Amino acid sequence: MIVEIKISKDKVKMMPVGSLEALQREMTKRVGIVYPDVEVIVKPSSNDSLSVLRAPDKDKAKKFVENTLQNTWESADDWFY
């Protein structure tokens, strides 16, 4: 499964250096618990978006990834270093 997280360039400019890499590592760890074959890509873009590709059950996987991403953002103080 491939998870692609795009964050708007305006938001990326306001984020600390290393944020995209840290988010990629944390999402790989969290999503990998349920989907061990996951590849997470985090990159700047013109607008925010989330894509889930090559998932066995795309709707279920996307919902899981959306919830995981939300929880990850909310707990950034715990994992961002």
N, C-alpha and C positions, 0 to 999 in steps of 0.2 A: 504494500500500500504506500502511496505517496501523499503526503500532506504538504500543501504549498500555502504559506501564510505571507501575504503581501501587506506591507504597512506603508501608508502614505509618506512620501518624502518629507513633508512638512512635520509630521510626527517624529520621524526618524531624527531630524535635525535637533529636536528638543530632548531626545533620549541620551542617556550617558553612553560614552564610548564602550563598545563591547556588548551592548544590549541585544542586538540581533543574534549574535553568536550564543549568548547566554540563554536566550529564549529558545533557540534551536536545540541546544543541549537538553534543557529542561523538558521541552515538549517531546523530544525523542525518548527520554527516560520515562515520562508519564504515559505516553501513548503506547510505548513499547511493552508495557506491562500486559496490555490486552492484545496488541497487534505487534508481535516481536519482529516482523519483517518491515516495519515502517521506516520510511525515509522522510525526514522533515526538512523542508526548505523554507527559510525565512529570508525575505529580501524586500528592499524598498521598491515602491511602485508609485504610480500617479494617484492611486486610491487604495483603500483597504479592501482586502478580499481573502476568502478562505476557500481552498479547493481540496477535495479528497478524491484521489484517482486510484484505480486498480484495487478497490476494496471489494471484498466478497459480498458484503451487504452495504451498498453505498449510503443509503439513508440512515441506517443504524450507526455506521461508522462516522458519518458526518456529524450526527447529533452528539456522539461520544466526544469527538474532537472539539466541537464547539464548546461543550461543557468543560472539557479539560483545559482549553485555552482560557476560558473565563476564570476558572479556578487558579490557573497559573498566573494570570495577570494580577488577580486579587492577592496572591500570596508572594508577590515579587520580593518583598522585604526578607522572606525566608530563604530564597534560593539565589537571588541576584548578588553577585560578588564581584 
